[in-house]
């Protein structure tokens, strides 16, 4: 064997070896006992879900989804279970998102997990959105991506001063999925469009003020709140709402405001939250602090009302304020393809049901798995951590309408079934 042939053989061998390592890693991930990764308990009147991967910021994987979904359905039908509580272990994160590094590796290796994860995650998101039992998410700590998906579609979301919300997907060549196309355009004005395109982070009381959370409670009282909910005897939705309101405010909102599940994001508090409704909260943390984006809402509504990303960028340039120029700098770092997908996703999602949005997002997820930017974004942010992704296409002009149409097209028999 000559030197060129030997070199070619070694390259093929190394490639084969690397593929085997990836497949072994995926098999271990698939077959690992998830009993320790998610805890499912019946306590008092409640079913309690605890996301239990604190070392990984409770990142959601396929095994966890496969344990949560059937139990959620069982509790929904169980006459002795009156509410469902979901929380994260460790105190630092509720759930930092999906385990996207594993998903990217699976996609590169053409493994079915890349399809299964998104399909089953979105099915869980839909089950939470349509759940007939009150669903209480304690979104204490980091709540991003997949963590938003297992919380925001539920009837009650409780933030604390340590909550940190973001949908940062455009920075990794993806889009704000898990039903982001449904709830983001239903936030006040163009706030959801701004959050989706920039990945802007909301902290503490601002998560409530923006309407992501329905209640705000001091973190030191969260354990007491959970115990009081669990101790209720055959509670109605109104009873559960009363307990949440007792921790949140001394002057409760009307029950109509907080029990409208079908029109949830039209009923949530406007920006300014408790302050705008002249409520006095039990929590003193940041009580007199205005919503971080309140002074910028006019700019956000004006600049992000455009129908194209190019026009949004032009609006920000013309505005010229320090806030607008800072957002411009952020947007210019994002995947051009992701930006265009995201804007269209939210525009179309604004008039769709949650189920219709999740079907659309499944199509988008699979198209992204077959593209370049998602894998490049994961590499730059999570693997090499050089924070310098090389997007393809590299600019907005090269992302055509035909390109976008190909992402949104039907997958026919391979579509998501809810």
URFEN-V405444 format. One record per residue. N is the residue number from 1. RES is the residue in one letter. PHI is phi as a letter, one per 20 degrees, with the letter a starting at -180 (NA if undefined). PSI is psi as a letter, one per 40 degrees, with the letter a starting at -180 (none if undefined). OMEGA is omega in whole degrees, -180 to 180 (999 if undefined). Layout:
N,RES,PHI,PSI,OMEGA + N,RES,PHI,PSI,OMEGA
//
This chain:
1,X,NA,h,179 + 2,X,f,i,-178 + 3,X,f,d,179 + 4,X,f,d,-180 + 5,X,f,d,179 + 6,X,f,d,180 + 7,X,f,d,178 + 8,X,f,d,179 + 9,X,f,d,-179 + 10,X,f,d,179 + 11,X,f,d,179 + 12,X,f,d,180 + 13,X,f,d,-179 + 14,X,f,d,178 + 15,X,f,d,179 + 16,X,f,d,-180 + 17,X,f,d,180 + 18,X,f,d,178 + 19,X,f,d,179 + 20,X,f,d,179 + 21,X,f,d,179 + 22,X,f,d,-179 + 23,X,f,d,178 + 24,X,f,d,179 + 25,X,f,d,-180 + 26,X,f,d,179 + 27,X,f,d,178 + 28,X,f,d,179 + 29,X,f,d,-178 + 30,X,f,d,-172 + 31,X,d,e,178 + 32,X,f,h,178 + 33,X,f,h,-177 + 34,X,e,e,-178 + 35,X,g,d,179 + 36,X,e,e,-177 + 37,X,e,d,175 + 38,X,b,h,-179 + 39,X,d,h,-178 + 40,X,c,h,-174 + 41,X,c,i,167 + 42,X,e,h,179 + 43,X,c,h,-178 + 44,X,l,b,-179 + 45,X,e,e,-169 + 46,X,d,i,164 + 47,X,e,h,-175 + 48,X,d,h,177 + 49,X,d,h,176 + 50,X,d,h,175 + 51,X,f,h,-164 + 52,X,c,f,173 + 53,X,c,f,-173 + 54,X,g,d,179 + 55,X,f,d,178 + 56,X,d,f,180 + 57,X,l,f,177 + 58,X,l,f,178 + 59,X,g,h,-174 + 60,X,e,h,174 + 61,X,c,i,-173 + 62,X,f,d,178 + 63,X,g,d,179 + 64,X,f,d,178 + 65,X,g,d,-177 + 66,X,f,e,174 + 67,X,e,d,-176 + 68,X,f,d,-172 + 69,X,g,d,-178 + 70,X,f,d,179 + 71,X,f,d,176 + 72,X,g,d,179 + 73,X,f,d,178 + 74,X,f,d,180 + 75,X,f,d,180 + 76,X,f,d,-179 + 77,X,e,e,-176 + 78,X,f,h,-178 + 79,X,f,e,180 + 80,X,e,e,177 + 81,X,d,h,-172 + 82,X,d,e,175 + 83,X,b,i,180 + 84,X,c,h,179 + 85,X,d,h,175 + 86,X,c,h,-178 + 87,X,b,i,178 + 88,X,d,i,179 + 89,X,e,i,171 + 90,X,n,e,176 + 91,X,n,e,-178 + 92,X,e,d,-176 + 93,X,b,i,164 + 94,X,f,c,174 + 95,X,a,h,-174 + 96,X,e,e,179 + 97,X,p,a,176 + 98,X,f,i,180 + 99,X,f,g,-168 + 100,X,f,d,178 + 101,X,f,d,178 + 102,X,f,d,-179 + 103,X,f,d,179 + 104,X,f,d,178 + 105,X,f,d,179 + 106,X,f,d,179 + 107,X,f,d,179 + 108,X,f,d,-179 + 109,X,e,e,-180 + 110,X,l,f,179 + 111,X,e,i,-176 + 112,X,f,e,-178 + 113,X,g,d,180 + 114,X,f,d,174 + 115,X,e,d,-174 + 116,X,f,d,-177 + 117,X,f,d,-178 + 118,X,f,d,-179 + 119,X,f,d,-175 + 120,X,f,d,175 + 121,X,f,d,-179 + 122,X,f,d,176 + 123,X,f,d,176 + 124,X,f,d,177 + 125,X,g,d,179 + 126,X,f,d,179 + 127,X,f,d,178 + 128,X,f,d,-179 + 129,X,f,d,-178 + 130,X,d,e,-176 + 131,X,f,h,-177 + 132,X,e,e,176 + 133,X,d,i,176 + 134,X,g,h,-175 + 135,X,c,h,-175 + 136,X,d,h,179 + 137,X,d,h,178 + 138,X,e,g,-171 + 139,X,e,g,179 + 140,X,e,h,-179 + 141,X,n,a,-175 + 142,X,f,h,179 + 143,X,c,g,-176 + 144,X,c,i,172 + 145,X,l,b,-178 + 146,X,g,d,176 + 147,X,f,d,175 + 148,X,f,d,-179 + 149,X,f,d,-179 + 150,X,e,e,179 + 151,X,c,d,-166 + 152,X,f,d,-180 + 153,X,e,e,177 + 154,X,f,i,-174 + 155,X,f,d,-177 + 156,X,c,h,176 + 157,X,c,h,-174 + 158,X,d,h,178 + 159,X,e,i,173 + 160,X,c,i,179 + 161,X,f,e,-180 + 162,X,d,e,177 + 163,X,f,i,176 + 164,X,c,h,-176 + 165,X,d,h,170 + 166,X,a,i,170 + 167,X,c,g,-170 + 168,X,e,f,-168 + 169,X,f,d,-179 + 170,X,f,e,179 + 171,X,e,e,178 + 172,X,c,f,175 + 173,X,m,f,178 + 174,X,d,a,179 + 175,X,b,i,-178 + 176,X,f,g,-172 + 177,X,e,a,-178 + 178,X,l,f,-180 + 179,X,n,e,177 + 180,X,g,d,177 + 181,X,f,e,178 + 182,X,e,d,-171 + 183,X,e,d,-177 + 184,X,f,d,179 + 185,X,f,e,179 + 186,X,e,e,171 + 187,X,f,i,-175 + 188,X,f,h,176 + 189,X,l,b,179 + 190,X,d,f,-179 + 191,X,g,d,-179 + 192,X,f,d,178 + 193,X,f,d,178 + 194,X,f,d,-180 + 195,X,f,d,-177 + 196,X,f,d,-174 + 197,X,f,d,-176 + 198,X,e,d,-175 + 199,X,m,f,-177 + 200,X,g,h,-177 + 201,X,e,h,174 + 202,X,d,h,-176 + 203,X,c,i,171 + 204,X,l,b,-176 + 205,X,f,d,179 + 206,X,f,d,177 + 207,X,f,d,175 + 208,X,f,d,-177 + 209,X,f,d,-180 + 210,X,f,e,-179 + 211,X,n,e,176 + 212,X,f,d,176 + 213,X,e,i,176 + 214,X,e,e,-179 + 215,X,b,i,176 + 216,X,c,h,-177 + 217,X,c,i,174 + 218,X,g,h,-178 + 219,X,f,d,-179 + 220,X,f,e,179 + 221,X,d,e,-174 + 222,X,f,d,178 + 223,X,f,d,178 + 224,X,f,d,178 + 225,X,f,d,-180 + 226,X,g,d,-179 + 227,X,f,d,179 + 228,X,f,d,177 + 229,X,f,d,-179 + 230,X,f,d,-176 + 231,X,f,e,-180 + 232,X,f,i,-180 + 233,X,d,h,179 + 234,X,l,f,-173 + 235,X,f,i,170 + 236,X,e,i,176 + 237,X,f,d,180 + 238,X,f,d,178 + 239,X,f,d,179 + 240,X,f,d,178 + 241,X,f,d,180 + 242,X,f,d,179 + 243,X,f,d,179 + 244,X,f,d,180 + 245,X,f,d,180 + 246,X,f,d,178 + 247,X,e,d,-175 + 248,X,e,d,-172 + 249,X,b,i,176 + 250,X,e,e,179 + 251,X,c,g,-172 + 252,X,g,i,168 + 253,X,f,i,177 + 254,X,f,i,-179 + 255,X,f,d,178 + 256,X,g,d,-178 + 257,X,f,d,-171 + 258,X,d,e,-180 + 259,X,d,e,-180 + 260,X,e,g,-174 + 261,X,f,d,-177 + 262,X,f,d,-180 + 263,X,d,f,-169 + 264,X,g,d,-172 + 265,X,e,e,169 + 266,X,e,e,-177 + 267,X,d,e,-177 + 268,X,f,i,-179 + 269,X,g,i,175 + 270,X,f,i,-179 + 271,X,f,i,-170 + 272,X,o,e,171 + 273,X,l,b,-176 + 274,X,g,d,-177 + 275,X,f,d,-177 + 276,X,f,d,179 + 277,X,d,e,178 + 278,X,l,f,178 + 279,X,e,i,173 + 280,X,d,h,-176 + 281,X,e,i,173 + 282,X,f,d,180 + 283,X,f,h,178 + 284,X,e,e,-177 + 285,X,f,h,179 + 286,X,l,f,-175 + 287,X,f,d,-176 + 288,X,e,e,-179 + 289,X,e,h,-180 + 290,X,f,i,178 + 291,X,g,h,-173 + 292,X,g,d,-178 + 293,X,d,e,-174 + 294,X,g,d,-178 + 295,X,f,e,-178 + 296,X,d,e,-173 + 297,X,f,d,178 + 298,X,f,d,178 + 299,X,f,d,-180 + 300,X,f,d,-179 + 301,X,f,d,-179 + 302,X,f,d,-174 + 303,X,f,d,-174 + 304,X,e,e,177 + 305,X,e,e,-178 + 306,X,f,i,-178 + 307,X,e,e,178 + 308,X,c,i,177 + 309,X,f,d,179 + 310,X,g,d,-180 + 311,X,f,d,176 + 312,X,g,d,179 + 313,X,f,d,178 + 314,X,f,d,178 + 315,X,f,d,180 + 316,X,f,d,178 + 317,X,f,d,-179 + 318,X,f,d,178 + 319,X,f,d,171 + 320,X,m,e,179 + 321,X,f,i,180 + 322,X,f,d,178 + 323,X,f,d,-179 + 324,X,f,d,-178 + 325,X,f,d,177 + 326,X,f,d,178 + 327,X,f,d,177 + 328,X,f,d,179 + 329,X,f,d,179 + 330,X,f,d,-177 + 331,X,f,d,-179 + 332,X,f,e,177 + 333,X,e,e,-175 + 334,X,e,i,176 + 335,X,f,h,178 + 336,X,g,d,179 + 337,X,f,d,-180 + 338,X,f,d,180 + 339,X,f,d,-179 + 340,X,f,d,176 + 341,X,f,d,-175 + 342,X,f,d,-180 + 343,X,f,d,179 + 344,X,f,d,178 + 345,X,g,d,-178 + 346,X,f,d,179 + 347,X,f,d,179 + 348,X,f,d,-178 + 349,X,f,d,-177 + 350,X,f,d,-179 + 351,X,d,e,180 + 352,X,d,i,171 + 353,X,f,i,177 + 354,X,g,d,179 + 355,X,f,d,-180 + 356,X,f,d,179 + 357,X,f,d,-179 + 358,X,f,d,175 + 359,X,f,d,177 + 360,X,f,d,-177 + 361,X,f,d,176 + 362,X,f,d,176 + 363,X,g,d,-179 + 364,X,f,d,-178 + 365,X,f,d,-178 + 366,X,f,d,175 + 367,X,f,d,179 + 368,X,f,d,178 + 369,X,f,d,-179 + 370,X,e,e,-179 + 371,X,e,a,-176 + 372,X,e,d,-165 + 373,X,f,d,-179 + 374,X,f,d,-179 + 375,X,f,d,177 + 376,X,f,d,178 + 377,X,f,d,177 + 378,X,f,d,178 + 379,X,g,d,-174 + 380,X,f,d,-174 + 381,X,e,d,-171 + 382,X,d,d,-176 + 383,X,e,c,179 + 384,X,f,d,178 + 385,X,l,f,177 + 386,X,e,e,178 + 387,X,l,f,-179 + 388,X,c,g,180 + 389,X,f,i,177 + 390,X,d,g,-175 + 391,X,f,i,175 + 392,X,c,h,-2 + 393,X,f,i,-174 + 394,X,e,e,180 + 395,X,b,i,-175 + 396,X,f,d,-176 + 397,X,f,d,-177 + 398,X,e,e,177 + 399,X,e,h,-173 + 400,X,e,i,176 + 401,X,f,d,177 + 402,X,f,d,176 + 403,X,f,d,-179 + 404,X,f,d,180 + 405,X,g,d,-178 + 406,X,f,d,178 + 407,X,f,d,-174 + 408,X,e,e,-175 + 409,X,f,i,-179 + 410,X,f,i,176 + 411,X,e,e,178 + 412,X,l,b,-174 + 413,X,f,e,-179 + 414,X,e,e,-178 + 415,X,f,i,178 + 416,X,f,h,175 + 417,X,d,h,-178 + 418,X,d,none,999
//
